[in-house]
Amino acid sequence: MAKWWNWVLGIALFSLLFLAIPLSYSPKRTKEQLMPMFDDYIEKFNKSYKNKPEEYAVRFEHFMASMNEIDRLNSESRGPDHLKARYGLTKLSDMSAAEYKELHLSDEKLAKSPGMYGKSWGQKMDREKYETDGSHQHNNPHDNVYIISKNSRKKRAVLPMQVDWRSKGVIGPVRNQGLCGACWAFSTIGTMEAMAAINTGKLQPLSVQEAIDCAVLGNAGCAGGDICLLLDWLLLTKMPVERDVEYPLRLMNGVCQAKKNATGVRVSSFTCDDFRGSEQKIIEALATHGPVAVAVNALSWQNYLDGVIQYHCSGAAADLNHAVQLVGYDLTADIPYYIAKNSWGSDFGLGGYLHLAIGGNICGLANEVATINVKSLKEISRLNALQPGNVYGLNKFSDMSKQEFRRNMLAPVVRECKFLERKRCPYLANRRFRESNATAYRKSENIPPRFDWRERGVVSRVVSQKYCHGCWAISIVGTMETMAAIDTGKLYPLSAQELIDCAPNNRCRGGNVREALDFLCGAHESFPIVHEHDYPLILVDEPCRIPKHSRPSGVKIRNFVNKCNMGKDSMLSMIANHGPLVVVVNAHIWYYYTSGVIQRACPSEWKYMDHVVQIVGYDLTAEVPYYIVKNSWGDDFGEDGYLKLAIKGNVCGVRNNVAYFDVV
């Protein structure tokens, strides 16, 4: 440990030695000397005002002011050339300081201290391990990172000396905010991109424009905003940030087009901290967590070329006017530095990046530091790796925990299957069961290669059960609608709410398919299901509104079959030759479903059976043959409310408990 500490002290003394070397200003150049340089500048940066005398004159004045500022900044940098920042002509050098500030900077000021937003990094860590000896908050390099307490040194010693998240393939290309003052959105969304890529191994650009258009709570689009305010808004609203290709960058304020049920990346938690005097925590976050977003004072960056910025860059919180990403650091460099990703295009600085000295709160980078956790995608990546195609992803349930999803969307009392070959309902027993060719159900050659009852116009709209565990009623009544439409040629909605309210079957707390069918068949007479208009869906438990001894006009079940472990060919033939099936399934894995065919990772054991759906068709011609499943979670789930289950095997237990029936 002494060797480490001696190295630290040596670097500090070496830096302090060069602080004492005085350097003078370069002599002020005349207009005549600067004019040819300005013409070369116009050519190099492809400026358009060479033949516009009035603008040329104004820009020349700004150019001369920039040259004076460049001379001043370079002359005030102490130490040998390879240890200091270098300033020179950039694409911004023909702007006045006021114009530069107005067009490229914006105030980054929080109404509350950073620690009042999100969590504190210190809440996750043992603060005592990372305390510094003193609260060095002045603007000198190395004062914070290298003066480390005894408790801290052991922890610091195990952190890598260099970190660069670009080398991991999780940092997107440098963007250009143009004249839109949305640096706060670029840095925050860029950090979300990186965290999602760290989790999934796949880098996908996210929409900065969505944040510009939609984020409020103190953010003002291209007129400015703040990284912690944006994160606060994203967490509060649970709004997913869509991919850039779906919500492209326009660099102007627009009407919010975001959809809360869209597939995207959500913030699950974030920290927002003031790390002045504790910059080793920034190092730790970069090494152990990922890139961070920071607010900075970029007033002196107008003419930055390369090198490590160490001086003449105020760290006061009142001077914050820009936001960037820190994507790494280098403690082995002569002047240890952070790697900062800017949003002024790849022709700024070091390919769009710049280096800021570690320690001393250079440019105010420690005043407001945000780390981000996005909705974990590790399980999604694991599931997608088990089968071809990206079946799983972020959906409208991604802001729920798994426990919340199961509690809110899955039925807890689905019981084991009770085989019943056929039950004829009272007073309808003499009706012939509609089986035109019973043997067809056992002969695969009589099964069409594909079939979809939706194409016949006999399948009603997808409804959402919301938080009512009425999937059993919605699926049974939906199948009754289709069977009635097959018989009559007319499709109209029936009341699932009536079945929820009137059947002694746990209502919105989850019901059993067999018990519901027994109720509908009746001990003495079949129970009619009325038109939804007469008994609308409200998805809460209510007293049954059908009088006890009254039997209004409606659709009745006349017979039903309940099969356990039904064969694949029998299921396919029944779908094509009779109608949709009501099936009990394991829907745990559907928490992640977005589109495509579910083939694996969906157990069929009875202990997992917790949901009821309809099968309305199939496709044997697909690369992976599948059932077409109609769900009851709204048309914003899966493929417009539907999903596909592989026919091979017993995926999600789809064959365990199957029911079908006729109606009258």
JOGITA-V299696 format. One record per residue. N is the residue number from 1. SS is DSSP state (alpha for helix, beta for strand, coil for the rest). Layout:
# JOGITA-V299696
n=N ss=SS
n=N ss=SS
This chain:
# JOGITA-V299696
n=1 ss=coil
n=2 ss=alpha
n=3 ss=alpha
n=4 ss=alpha
n=5 ss=alpha
n=6 ss=alpha
n=7 ss=alpha
n=8 ss=alpha
n=9 ss=alpha
n=10 ss=alpha
n=11 ss=alpha
n=12 ss=alpha
n=13 ss=alpha
n=14 ss=alpha
n=15 ss=alpha
n=16 ss=alpha
n=17 ss=alpha
n=18 ss=alpha
n=19 ss=alpha
n=20 ss=coil
n=21 ss=coil
n=22 ss=coil
n=23 ss=coil
n=24 ss=coil
n=25 ss=coil
n=26 ss=coil
n=27 ss=coil
n=28 ss=coil
n=29 ss=coil
n=30 ss=coil
n=31 ss=alpha
n=32 ss=alpha
n=33 ss=alpha
n=34 ss=alpha
n=35 ss=alpha
n=36 ss=alpha
n=37 ss=alpha
n=38 ss=alpha
n=39 ss=alpha
n=40 ss=alpha
n=41 ss=alpha
n=42 ss=alpha
n=43 ss=alpha
n=44 ss=alpha
n=45 ss=coil
n=46 ss=coil
n=47 ss=coil
n=48 ss=coil
n=49 ss=coil
n=50 ss=coil
n=51 ss=coil
n=52 ss=coil
n=53 ss=alpha
n=54 ss=alpha
n=55 ss=alpha
n=56 ss=alpha
n=57 ss=alpha
n=58 ss=alpha
n=59 ss=alpha
n=60 ss=alpha
n=61 ss=alpha
n=62 ss=alpha
n=63 ss=alpha
n=64 ss=alpha
n=65 ss=alpha
n=66 ss=alpha
n=67 ss=alpha
n=68 ss=alpha
n=69 ss=alpha
n=70 ss=alpha
n=71 ss=alpha
n=72 ss=alpha
n=73 ss=alpha
n=74 ss=alpha
n=75 ss=alpha
n=76 ss=alpha
n=77 ss=coil
n=78 ss=coil
n=79 ss=coil
n=80 ss=coil
n=81 ss=alpha
n=82 ss=alpha
n=83 ss=alpha
n=84 ss=coil
n=85 ss=coil
n=86 ss=beta
n=87 ss=beta
n=88 ss=coil
n=89 ss=coil
n=90 ss=coil
n=91 ss=coil
n=92 ss=coil
n=93 ss=coil
n=94 ss=coil
n=95 ss=coil
n=96 ss=coil
n=97 ss=alpha
n=98 ss=alpha
n=99 ss=alpha
n=100 ss=alpha
n=101 ss=alpha
n=102 ss=alpha
n=103 ss=alpha
n=104 ss=alpha
n=105 ss=coil
n=106 ss=coil
n=107 ss=coil
n=108 ss=coil
n=109 ss=coil
n=110 ss=coil
n=111 ss=coil
n=112 ss=coil
n=113 ss=coil
n=114 ss=alpha
n=115 ss=alpha
n=116 ss=alpha
n=117 ss=coil
n=118 ss=beta
n=119 ss=beta
n=120 ss=coil
n=121 ss=alpha
n=122 ss=alpha
n=123 ss=alpha
n=124 ss=alpha
n=125 ss=coil
n=126 ss=coil
n=127 ss=alpha
n=128 ss=alpha
n=129 ss=alpha
n=130 ss=alpha
n=131 ss=coil
n=132 ss=beta
n=133 ss=coil
n=134 ss=coil
n=135 ss=coil
n=136 ss=coil
n=137 ss=coil
n=138 ss=coil
n=139 ss=coil
n=140 ss=coil
n=141 ss=coil
n=142 ss=coil
n=143 ss=coil
n=144 ss=coil
n=145 ss=coil
n=146 ss=coil
n=147 ss=coil
n=148 ss=beta
n=149 ss=coil
n=150 ss=alpha
n=151 ss=alpha
n=152 ss=alpha
n=153 ss=alpha
n=154 ss=alpha
n=155 ss=alpha
n=156 ss=alpha
n=157 ss=alpha
n=158 ss=coil
n=159 ss=coil
n=160 ss=coil
n=161 ss=coil
n=162 ss=beta
n=163 ss=beta
n=164 ss=beta
n=165 ss=alpha
n=166 ss=alpha
n=167 ss=alpha
n=168 ss=alpha
n=169 ss=coil
n=170 ss=coil
n=171 ss=coil
n=172 ss=coil
n=173 ss=coil
n=174 ss=coil
n=175 ss=coil
n=176 ss=beta
n=177 ss=coil
n=178 ss=coil
n=179 ss=coil
n=180 ss=coil
n=181 ss=coil
n=182 ss=coil
n=183 ss=alpha
n=184 ss=alpha
n=185 ss=alpha
n=186 ss=alpha
n=187 ss=alpha
n=188 ss=alpha
n=189 ss=alpha
n=190 ss=alpha
n=191 ss=alpha
n=192 ss=alpha
n=193 ss=alpha
n=194 ss=alpha
n=195 ss=alpha
n=196 ss=alpha
n=197 ss=alpha
n=198 ss=alpha
n=199 ss=alpha
n=200 ss=alpha
n=201 ss=coil
n=202 ss=coil
n=203 ss=coil
n=204 ss=coil
n=205 ss=coil
n=206 ss=beta
n=207 ss=coil
n=208 ss=alpha
n=209 ss=alpha
n=210 ss=alpha
n=211 ss=alpha
n=212 ss=alpha
n=213 ss=alpha
n=214 ss=alpha
n=215 ss=coil
n=216 ss=coil
n=217 ss=coil
n=218 ss=coil
n=219 ss=coil
n=220 ss=coil
n=221 ss=alpha
n=222 ss=alpha
n=223 ss=alpha
n=224 ss=coil
n=225 ss=coil
n=226 ss=coil
n=227 ss=alpha
n=228 ss=alpha
n=229 ss=alpha
n=230 ss=alpha
n=231 ss=alpha
n=232 ss=alpha
n=233 ss=alpha
n=234 ss=alpha
n=235 ss=alpha
n=236 ss=alpha
n=237 ss=alpha
n=238 ss=coil
n=239 ss=coil
n=240 ss=coil
n=241 ss=beta
n=242 ss=coil
n=243 ss=beta
n=244 ss=coil
n=245 ss=coil
n=246 ss=coil
n=247 ss=coil
n=248 ss=coil
n=249 ss=coil
n=250 ss=coil
n=251 ss=coil
n=252 ss=coil
n=253 ss=coil
n=254 ss=coil
n=255 ss=coil
n=256 ss=coil
n=257 ss=coil
n=258 ss=coil
n=259 ss=coil
n=260 ss=coil
n=261 ss=coil
n=262 ss=coil
n=263 ss=coil
n=264 ss=coil
n=265 ss=beta
n=266 ss=coil
n=267 ss=beta
n=268 ss=beta
n=269 ss=beta
n=270 ss=beta
n=271 ss=beta
n=272 ss=beta
n=273 ss=beta
n=274 ss=coil
n=275 ss=coil
n=276 ss=coil
n=277 ss=coil
n=278 ss=coil
n=279 ss=coil
n=280 ss=alpha
n=281 ss=alpha
n=282 ss=alpha
n=283 ss=alpha
n=284 ss=alpha
n=285 ss=alpha
n=286 ss=alpha
n=287 ss=alpha
n=288 ss=alpha
n=289 ss=coil
n=290 ss=coil
n=291 ss=coil
n=292 ss=beta
n=293 ss=beta
n=294 ss=beta
n=295 ss=beta
n=296 ss=beta
n=297 ss=coil
n=298 ss=coil
n=299 ss=alpha
n=300 ss=alpha
n=301 ss=alpha
n=302 ss=coil
n=303 ss=coil
n=304 ss=beta
n=305 ss=beta
n=306 ss=beta
n=307 ss=coil
n=308 ss=beta
n=309 ss=beta
n=310 ss=coil
n=311 ss=coil
n=312 ss=coil
n=313 ss=coil
n=314 ss=coil
n=315 ss=coil
n=316 ss=coil
n=317 ss=alpha
n=318 ss=alpha
n=319 ss=alpha
n=320 ss=coil
n=321 ss=coil
n=322 ss=beta
n=323 ss=beta
n=324 ss=beta
n=325 ss=beta
n=326 ss=beta
n=327 ss=beta
n=328 ss=beta
n=329 ss=beta
n=330 ss=beta
n=331 ss=coil
n=332 ss=coil
n=333 ss=coil
n=334 ss=coil
n=335 ss=coil
n=336 ss=coil
n=337 ss=beta
n=338 ss=beta
n=339 ss=beta
n=340 ss=beta
n=341 ss=beta
n=342 ss=coil
n=343 ss=coil
n=344 ss=beta
n=345 ss=coil
n=346 ss=coil
n=347 ss=coil
n=348 ss=coil
n=349 ss=coil
n=350 ss=beta
n=351 ss=coil
n=352 ss=coil
n=353 ss=beta
n=354 ss=beta
n=355 ss=beta
n=356 ss=beta
n=357 ss=beta
n=358 ss=coil
n=359 ss=coil
n=360 ss=coil
n=361 ss=coil
n=362 ss=alpha
n=363 ss=alpha
n=364 ss=alpha
n=365 ss=coil
n=366 ss=coil
n=367 ss=coil
n=368 ss=coil
n=369 ss=beta
n=370 ss=beta
n=371 ss=beta
n=372 ss=beta
n=373 ss=beta
n=374 ss=beta
n=375 ss=coil
n=376 ss=coil
n=377 ss=coil
n=378 ss=alpha
n=379 ss=alpha
n=380 ss=alpha
n=381 ss=alpha
n=382 ss=alpha
n=383 ss=alpha
n=384 ss=alpha
n=385 ss=alpha
n=386 ss=coil
n=387 ss=coil
n=388 ss=coil
n=389 ss=coil
n=390 ss=coil
n=391 ss=coil
n=392 ss=beta
n=393 ss=coil
n=394 ss=coil
n=395 ss=coil
n=396 ss=coil
n=397 ss=coil
n=398 ss=coil
n=399 ss=coil
n=400 ss=coil
n=401 ss=coil
n=402 ss=alpha
n=403 ss=alpha
n=404 ss=alpha
n=405 ss=alpha
n=406 ss=alpha
n=407 ss=alpha
n=408 ss=alpha
n=409 ss=alpha
n=410 ss=coil
n=411 ss=coil
n=412 ss=coil
n=413 ss=coil
n=414 ss=coil
n=415 ss=coil
n=416 ss=coil
n=417 ss=coil
n=418 ss=coil
n=419 ss=coil
n=420 ss=beta
n=421 ss=beta
n=422 ss=beta
n=423 ss=beta
n=424 ss=beta
n=425 ss=coil
n=426 ss=coil
n=427 ss=coil
n=428 ss=coil
n=429 ss=coil
n=430 ss=coil
n=431 ss=coil
n=432 ss=coil
n=433 ss=coil
n=434 ss=coil
n=435 ss=coil
n=436 ss=coil
n=437 ss=coil
n=438 ss=alpha
n=439 ss=alpha
n=440 ss=alpha
n=441 ss=alpha
n=442 ss=alpha
n=443 ss=coil
n=444 ss=alpha
n=445 ss=alpha
n=446 ss=alpha
n=447 ss=coil
n=448 ss=coil
n=449 ss=coil
n=450 ss=beta
n=451 ss=beta
n=452 ss=beta
n=453 ss=alpha
n=454 ss=alpha
n=455 ss=alpha
n=456 ss=alpha
n=457 ss=coil
n=458 ss=coil
n=459 ss=coil
n=460 ss=coil
n=461 ss=coil
n=462 ss=coil
n=463 ss=coil
n=464 ss=beta
n=465 ss=coil
n=466 ss=coil
n=467 ss=coil
n=468 ss=coil
n=469 ss=coil
n=470 ss=coil
n=471 ss=alpha
n=472 ss=alpha
n=473 ss=alpha
n=474 ss=alpha
n=475 ss=alpha
n=476 ss=alpha
n=477 ss=alpha
n=478 ss=alpha
n=479 ss=alpha
n=480 ss=alpha
n=481 ss=alpha
n=482 ss=alpha
n=483 ss=alpha
n=484 ss=alpha
n=485 ss=alpha
n=486 ss=alpha
n=487 ss=alpha
n=488 ss=alpha
n=489 ss=coil
n=490 ss=coil
n=491 ss=coil
n=492 ss=coil
n=493 ss=coil
n=494 ss=beta
n=495 ss=coil
n=496 ss=alpha
n=497 ss=alpha
n=498 ss=alpha
n=499 ss=alpha
n=500 ss=alpha
n=501 ss=alpha
n=502 ss=alpha
n=503 ss=coil
n=504 ss=coil
n=505 ss=coil
n=506 ss=coil
n=507 ss=alpha
n=508 ss=alpha
n=509 ss=alpha
n=510 ss=coil
n=511 ss=coil
n=512 ss=coil
n=513 ss=alpha
n=514 ss=alpha
n=515 ss=alpha
n=516 ss=alpha
n=517 ss=alpha
n=518 ss=alpha
n=519 ss=alpha
n=520 ss=alpha
n=521 ss=alpha
n=522 ss=coil
n=523 ss=coil
n=524 ss=coil
n=525 ss=coil
n=526 ss=coil
n=527 ss=coil
n=528 ss=coil
n=529 ss=beta
n=530 ss=coil
n=531 ss=beta
n=532 ss=coil
n=533 ss=coil
n=534 ss=coil
n=535 ss=coil
n=536 ss=coil
n=537 ss=coil
n=538 ss=coil
n=539 ss=coil
n=540 ss=coil
n=541 ss=coil
n=542 ss=coil
n=543 ss=coil
n=544 ss=coil
n=545 ss=coil
n=546 ss=coil
n=547 ss=coil
n=548 ss=coil
n=549 ss=coil
n=550 ss=coil
n=551 ss=coil
n=552 ss=coil
n=553 ss=coil
n=554 ss=coil
n=555 ss=beta
n=556 ss=coil
n=557 ss=beta
n=558 ss=beta
n=559 ss=beta
n=560 ss=beta
n=561 ss=beta
n=562 ss=beta
n=563 ss=beta
n=564 ss=beta
n=565 ss=coil
n=566 ss=coil
n=567 ss=coil
n=568 ss=alpha
n=569 ss=alpha
n=570 ss=alpha
n=571 ss=alpha
n=572 ss=alpha
n=573 ss=alpha
n=574 ss=alpha
n=575 ss=alpha
n=576 ss=alpha
n=577 ss=alpha
n=578 ss=coil
n=579 ss=coil
n=580 ss=coil
n=581 ss=beta
n=582 ss=beta
n=583 ss=beta
n=584 ss=beta
n=585 ss=beta
n=586 ss=coil
n=587 ss=coil
n=588 ss=alpha
n=589 ss=alpha
n=590 ss=alpha
n=591 ss=alpha
n=592 ss=alpha
n=593 ss=beta
n=594 ss=coil
n=595 ss=coil
n=596 ss=coil
n=597 ss=beta
n=598 ss=beta
n=599 ss=coil
n=600 ss=coil
n=601 ss=coil
n=602 ss=coil
n=603 ss=coil
n=604 ss=coil
n=605 ss=coil
n=606 ss=alpha
n=607 ss=alpha
n=608 ss=alpha
n=609 ss=coil
n=610 ss=coil
n=611 ss=beta
n=612 ss=beta
n=613 ss=beta
n=614 ss=beta
n=615 ss=beta
n=616 ss=beta
n=617 ss=beta
n=618 ss=beta
n=619 ss=beta
n=620 ss=coil
n=621 ss=coil
n=622 ss=coil
n=623 ss=coil
n=624 ss=coil
n=625 ss=coil
n=626 ss=beta
n=627 ss=beta
n=628 ss=beta
n=629 ss=beta
n=630 ss=beta
n=631 ss=coil
n=632 ss=coil
n=633 ss=beta
n=634 ss=coil
n=635 ss=coil
n=636 ss=coil
n=637 ss=coil
n=638 ss=coil
n=639 ss=beta
n=640 ss=coil
n=641 ss=coil
n=642 ss=beta
n=643 ss=beta
n=644 ss=beta
n=645 ss=beta
n=646 ss=beta
n=647 ss=coil
n=648 ss=coil
n=649 ss=coil
n=650 ss=coil
n=651 ss=alpha
n=652 ss=alpha
n=653 ss=alpha
n=654 ss=coil
n=655 ss=coil
n=656 ss=coil
n=657 ss=beta
n=658 ss=beta
n=659 ss=beta
n=660 ss=beta
n=661 ss=beta
n=662 ss=beta
n=663 ss=beta
n=664 ss=coil
